[in-house]
Amino acid sequence: MRCQSAPEYGPYELTMYVDSGNFLLMLNVNEEDGDHSVRTPRNEKMPNHLIFTLGEKYHARAVLHDIDLAITMFNEFSNTGNVPMDLMS
């Protein structure tokens, strides 16, 4: 999901990748200093190690297994143009 007109700074795109019940969400952000960053979910229930998703290694805490939480994040982005920091860091 992408903002129709990307802001000069702030979130502009929320993407979800799905692999075998793993949901990897990435929020693309234009920073005020001109840099680009990517925020991901903080799933504190997962162990602190890397796992394979989509053939690449990702931090296990960035991967969700709860589609309802992923839907909540998309609804929040759709309504506000952002996802709260307590859901994605």
C-alpha positions in Angstrom: 0.0 0.0 0.0 1.5 3.3 -1.1 0.5 6.9 -0.4 -0.8 8.5 -3.6 1.7 11.4 -3.2 4.7 10.4 -1.1 5.4 13.0 1.6 8.7 14.9 1.7 9.4 13.1 4.9 7.5 10.4 6.8 6.1 7.0 5.9 5.0 6.5 2.3 4.6 2.7 1.7 3.7 -0.4 3.7 4.6 -3.7 2.1 3.8 -7.3 3.2 5.6 -10.4 2.1 4.1 -13.8 2.8 6.0 -17.1 3.0 4.6 -20.3 4.6 2.5 -18.5 7.3 5.2 -15.9 7.9 4.2 -12.2 7.4 7.0 -9.8 6.9 5.8 -6.2 6.9 8.1 -3.3 6.0 7.2 0.4 6.4 9.3 2.6 4.1 10.0 6.1 5.5 11.6 9.2 4.1 13.6 10.8 6.9 13.9 14.5 7.5 17.6 14.4 6.8 17.0 12.9 3.3 17.8 9.3 4.3 15.5 6.4 3.9 14.7 3.9 6.6 12.5 0.8 6.9 10.5 0.0 10.0 9.4 -3.6 10.8 7.1 -5.1 13.5 8.4 -5.8 16.9 7.3 -9.3 17.8 8.8 -9.7 21.3 7.3 -13.2 21.5 9.8 -14.5 19.0 13.3 -15.6 19.9 16.2 -13.2 19.3 17.7 -14.9 16.3 17.6 -14.9 12.5 15.1 -17.1 10.5 14.8 -17.8 6.8 11.8 -16.2 5.0 11.6 -15.7 1.3 15.0 -17.3 0.9 16.7 -14.6 3.0 17.6 -14.3 6.7 15.4 -11.8 8.7 15.3 -11.1 12.4 12.7 -13.5 13.9 11.1 -10.6 15.8 10.3 -8.8 12.6 8.2 -11.7 11.3 4.5 -12.0 12.3 2.3 -15.1 12.3 -0.9 -13.2 13.2 -2.8 -12.0 10.1 -5.1 -10.0 12.2 -2.2 -7.9 13.5 -1.0 -7.4 9.9 -4.5 -6.2 8.9 -4.5 -3.8 11.9 -1.3 -2.3 10.6 -2.6 -1.9 7.1 -5.8 -0.3 8.4 -3.8 2.1 10.6 -1.6 3.1 7.6 -4.7 3.5 5.4 -6.4 5.7 8.0 -3.5 7.8 9.2 -0.6 7.3 6.8 1.5 5.8 9.6 1.8 2.8 11.9 2.4 3.5 15.7 6.0 3.0 16.9 4.7 0.4 19.5 3.7 -1.8 16.5 6.6 -1.1 14.2 10.0 0.2 15.0 
